[in-house]
């Protein structure tokens, strides 16, 4: 099966190309991994074992526009449509999918939700689904969006437990990875982070974090080092997402996570019912051990974080249970099997 991908998120693009190509599909992505062996984004490595299609890349490169990748997504060249058996659109469906629906609907077309759909998107996509568009959801919580357009499958994001592991927690600090945590307030809940980490040793990470005494953008290796060494992680979400890749990466690495509660997801009126982060971090192990690692109250969240920072052994208990939970929900083997079953 030839699969054409349209994404606007290089980390998610890396994950999807890697997974689908390892499952045996022939994948071509109009994006940062248009040549998997020489990606545009340094935040993720090359994929030398993924299929390379210089003839398809040449079609895009020869468009002669100021931004050939964007132009090719807005109006997929006929040669790429002819090549594809299946077209999967992850982002900007209002720009990349809806306007050219008539050109591509004779193919198998899939809208893969990624945590950015709200009522407007759902109502816009409903007519296309009635004409054959398939929808793969990334969270069951999306069913609470007004005008919900339905689903053909529920397949969560994934991470590889062999790549995200090894938490040691020797550095007694609280961390968070969010792109422009401060600048994107209220969508990122920076105010909650600021209040919940008051008086604690805390380090914000990611692009733009320098303005709040963070360490800025990190390489993949630096990010993984921080997730392994830091004692605790405060997850503040990014609205309207039910959960994010950052939450999965933290939990699967093993760093204990305290999550913001749904009460702060108020950018959209249905935001609290759309959020899932607080449920994902809450887990009960086989022996019935349970700890509520989330709160709507930043003061209570600070107490939870303080308990983790103060006790490496207590943090290790939470680490074990949450990592098991992450593998159960987001493990690569599980998600790969679900994609294979759906795509055929």
Secondary structure, DSSP 8 states (H G I E B T S, - for coil): -EEEEE-S-HHHHHHHHHHHHHTT-EEEESSTTSSTTS-S-TTS---TTS---HHHHHHHHTT-SS-HHHHHHHS--HHHHHH-SEEEE-S-HHHHTGGGHHHHTTSEEEEE--S---HHHHHHHHHHHTTT-EEEES-GGGGGSTT----SEE----B-TTTS------EEEEEEE-TTTTTTTTTT-HHHHHHHTTTS-EEEESTTGGGGT------HHHHHHHHHHEEEEEE---TT-SS-HHHHHHHHHT-EEEEE-GGG--SSTTHHHH--HHHHH--B-TT--B---EES-HHHHHHHHHHHHH-HHHHHHHHHHHHHHHHHHHBHHHHHHHHHHHH-
